[in-house]
Amino acid sequence: MNLGILETGGPPAQLAARFASYGDMMRRMLGPGFEATTYDVRAGRLPSDGAECDAWLITGSAAGVYDPEPWIADLKAFLQDASGAAPMVGICFGHQVMADAFGGEVIKSPKGWGVGLHTYEIVAPQPWMDDDAPVALSVSHQDQVVTLPPGAQIVAASAFTPLAMLAYPERRALSLQAHPEFEAAYTRALIESRRAHASTRPSPMGRSLR
């Protein structure tokens, strides 16, 4: 199988030297048996058509689907055109941009950040699942899908993220808000990096946030 990885982001600059790219994290998670072609979507590189690879995987990103970046609009157009041509999986931002492209709604959640290990209940077991036991996965997001796209089915949910995993049967697609490709060391480093950044940001009262 030739997997097309649509790489839409990567580790923040302060972590990039210590950790693999998001595309490489995906390759490591999947293990041997896959050929993979990575497309740098932020640089304007997209496949010529939806059948160019046997399956598609859209990575996470620091961007929001509502950002006025030309590459985001181009990615949404590709996802709409490629839908159904080959299986498709979206991770975090990939989950959000698929929902937006397919008619759902994504917002910056007033609940704030979801970080660390979150547990999700399986509400609609899928044939490829071993069982319907809850799953715990790493997360790092503030944006959330809040309106279910037409034809989508909620597969997994939590109180914090009610639309955490979606299946699109007619589109041959699946997406999830969590990061199964994140190893524990990277998740810890990302949390510490975000905490350090927040502590140096001036508050409205001129003091550091803690």
PyMOL commands that set and color helices and strands:
alter all, ss='L'
color gray80, all
select helices_A, chain A and resi 22-30+41-43+70-82+93-101+169-171+184-199
alter helices_A, ss='H'
color red, helices_A
select strands_A, chain A and resi 2-7+35-40+55-58+88-91+105-108+114-122+135-141+143-147+153-157+165-168+173-176
alter strands_A, ss='S'
color yellow, strands_A
deselect
rebuild
show_as cartoon
